[in-house]
Amino acid sequence: MVPPLKDDETWTERLHRDSSPTATHEKFNLMVEAGAAERATAFPQVKFSHIHIYVDCLDHLHDYKKQENDLCDFAAALILEENKYIDKSGKRQLWQSIASGEQFLEYEIPEFVPQNRDVIKQLMAGFGMRVTGLHHGCGTKSFLVTTKDLGGVQIVVTAKDPSSNVPWNDGKREYYQHFDQGNIDRFYQNQNGKQGIAVLGFHVDNVEAVYLRYQQLHPNLIHYHGTYGSTSILEVYAYYQHDWDHTEVNSSNKKPDVGTLLRFVETRDGFGSVAFCVLPGLEQVHAEFDDESRPAYFDHWVSNVFSRTEFLSTLHDTLGFESKVDFNAGVVAAGEAQIESTVTGNESTLVTADKDIVLQDQSQVYLPINNALSPVGHVHGFLDEIGQGVQHIANRVENLVEFVSHCNEFREITGEGFTFLQIPRSYYGVLSSKYLADKANISTELAEIVVNICFDTNIASLDGAVDLEISSDVVFKALDKELMETPFKELYLEARERVVEAILASRYSNLYNLLRNHVSESTYLDLVKNKILCDVQGQDVLYQIFTCKILLKEVADEAPFFEFIQRVCSECESEDGCPTKVKAGCGGFGIRNFLTLFLSIELTKAMREVSEATVAGDKSRIVLAQRKVDCFTDQLNESNPILTQISDAMTEEGVCVEKLKGAEGKGDATAIAFWREKKLAAERKKIEGNERLMECSHRYEELMRKLRKEMND
């Protein structure tokens, strides 16, 4: 007979106080006998909760609250009538007068550098986040940083603090294992002394089930299991150590990688929406959010690992996660750097046509996982320099253009925040004679003359990037001046409007091929100005941007970063005229943007090599480094139309799958045969695109290998 639960006792506590052996099968039997078999064996419901970052040091709470007050006062001052039309220089002076308390102080914003920054101050100035919670004890100091919606992105930041290192059992304060300074020591020792994203925290409806699955299938990964009042916590190591000899088959013999943790939290209050972080020990702190602060929500968390398949298997065993998207070998490559990546996740029960609910939903968990295939490139460098860990955290916002514009403006004004990865203008579109001849329907000869005029008058740079601020009047004036007294006058006048329209449209021509007339010209230009990436899946659109690396000590270090995205879900109607239900993760994960991210990381590193060689005055190295930049840029440009083919094929394949399901449900043999054939055709087109992309990747791999050899000689 199983003894009953004590008052306010959870099954986790009951299992721990039981004097019987702790073998997994006995704990399963205990819950089965208690009538909880289904709860014990079912995969849990899982939601994003929080991430936990370990850093070298933190300021005092009053320092962060001082910055919060300054940011709120600055935002309030900007909407006053006398400040509505001041330029950036005036805004800088206004900010300095508020931050320093001295009016009319001359102020020069220092050049922003990403290294040696306080990540909390970056989050506050760049993303409008605030400190909304704290914990002081166990040898550490911790702050909870959130967006305007406290149920959205939640980031716990912890540093060692000797002043809080008093005995936890002195009756003055409660001990919380997850805030113990030993966690930071362990993480730093494992991650080569680097700051980093140390814990991925999930809110679950059943910690016991997760615990029992880990104990049965992956016992060596268990780090901690305990209860604080009405909250139960399980912490497990995310990954196994890399088995270099490939000798360990049984998980019971494998050693854990003692760096990154997965944390599962269950609260007695339920599994619904939360107004504050579920992590025990955090004390809520009042925060003021200004009108520039915008809510954000977790979308996906990305890991770099040695064995992608092993981590996938662990997540499947313990959480029931299934693979959603695979980027196979040879598809994702930048020069010599090649990786594989798989997106795994749960099956969210959310079905709704309400876009606000979709934006705020945290029940669809996606975990992309990367592994390196070559001894060069960002993922290899990350693993070699840091070890396995979290590469980046992706967050979802309602309007990415506004979000990034705010971040860029506030960084330029306050000197605090984030910069973003450099995306070459060729990704969005550039002016060429071939493009102009086709778009404006003019001769190649006239197109070449017009393009050269654009170069000579600085309408466009020599790489074809047309000025984003230029007006049609300026272009008309420049072309009229140069062409009205030439033999091409009549041909030009006949095509004058088309030519200028094509020149201006070249600034976003590649994006237009994706989005067509669904986006206005001003939005197109905002996407280019803010270097936002775009991809399309069916009628859904995905906007993405990636910050430069965070938690850096040296600029050349490998480190994690943030991603921000906007998922623009289609507004289709079903056969009954009602809005269709929105799919979780609409817009997909964007193979175009995935490859662009990978290329952009390598491109940014190459551009830094050019800068370093320029500073050193090494002319030969400048030339070689610039060739490296050109190689990555050329690969991106050549990949673009191939990626469009793959994206279109994937979209068509998805449509066919849905139509095929409908036909099978109706038993329509003719329709079944038709959609099966269409699906096969789409699959063939996708495979062909993948093969073309791999051929392109292999060619640039060889070019980069030769270039690297030249640089090393």
Number of C-alpha atoms within 10 A of each C-alpha: 6 9 8 9 12 10 6 10 13 17 19 18 16 15 17 13 9 13 8 11 9 12 11 17 12 13 20 20 14 21 19 15 12 14 11 14 15 11 15 23 16 14 20 20 20 24 24 25 27 25 22 23 20 23 21 17 14 21 12 9 15 9 11 17 16 12 16 23 17 19 25 18 15 19 17 14 17 16 12 10 8 9 14 11 12 12 9 13 14 13 22 21 20 22 24 23 18 17 18 10 11 11 13 10 12 10 13 13 15 10 10 15 14 21 15 13 16 19 19 22 22 20 21 23 24 24 24 28 30 28 25 22 21 19 20 20 24 25 19 23 26 25 26 26 22 29 24 21 18 19 21 27 26 26 24 25 23 26 21 26 18 13 12 15 16 13 14 15 9 9 8 9 14 14 17 18 15 19 23 18 20 15 19 24 14 14 23 20 13 17 22 12 14 22 23 27 27 24 25 22 24 25 28 25 22 23 25 28 23 22 24 20 20 21 20 17 16 23 19 19 25 18 16 14 18 16 18 14 12 13 17 24 24 22 21 23 20 25 27 23 16 18 13 8 6 7 9 13 9 9 16 14 12 18 15 21 21 21 26 26 25 19 27 27 23 23 22 12 10 11 15 11 13 14 10 19 25 19 24 20 21 20 14 15 13 9 16 16 19 18 12 17 23 19 23 29 26 29 27 23 22 20 24 24 27 25 18 19 15 15 18 22 15 20 20 17 18 20 20 18 21 17 16 16 16 15 17 14 15 20 24 24 26 31 23 20 24 26 24 19 23 20 21 22 23 23 16 16 10 15 13 15 15 12 16 10 13 21 22 21 22 24 25 21 23 24 21 24 24 23 22 24 18 13 13 17 22 23 29 24 16 21 19 14 15 21 23 27 26 22 25 22 21 21 20 24 20 19 15 20 23 15 22 23 15 19 25 20 15 23 20 21 21 21 20 26 27 27 20 19 17 19 23 20 18 21 22 26 23 22 26 18 20 15 18 26 19 13 17 18 14 19 14 15 12 17 22 16 16 24 21 18 18 22 18 13 12 15 24 22 15 14 12 22 23 24 14 15 8 13 12 13 9 12 20 15 10 18 20 15 11 13 19 13 9 10 9 13 14 12 13 21 14 11 13 17 13 16 24 21 16 20 27 21 22 24 26 24 23 21 22 19 13 17 18 11 9 9 11 12 14 9 11 19 17 17 22 22 14 19 22 24 23 23 25 26 22 20 15 20 20 21 22 25 25 25 17 18 23 25 24 21 15 11 14 11 17 23 26 22 20 18 19 22 26 22 26 19 22 18 14 13 11 10 8 7 8 10 15 17 18 20 17 21 19 20 22 18 20 21 20 22 21 17 20 25 21 19 24 22 21 21 25 18 19 21 18 16 19 23 15 15 19 16 10 11 11 12 12 11 18 20 15 19 25 16 16 25 21 15 21 22 21 13 21 24 18 14 20 18 16 20 23 19 17 23 22 19 24 20 18 20 24 16 16 22 15 11 18 21 13 14 18 13 10 11 11 12 10 9 16 20 14 14 20 16 13 18 22 13 16 22 17 14 19 23 15 16 21 21 15 18 24 19 14 20 25 19 15 21 20 13 15 20 14 11 17 15 9 11 14 6 6
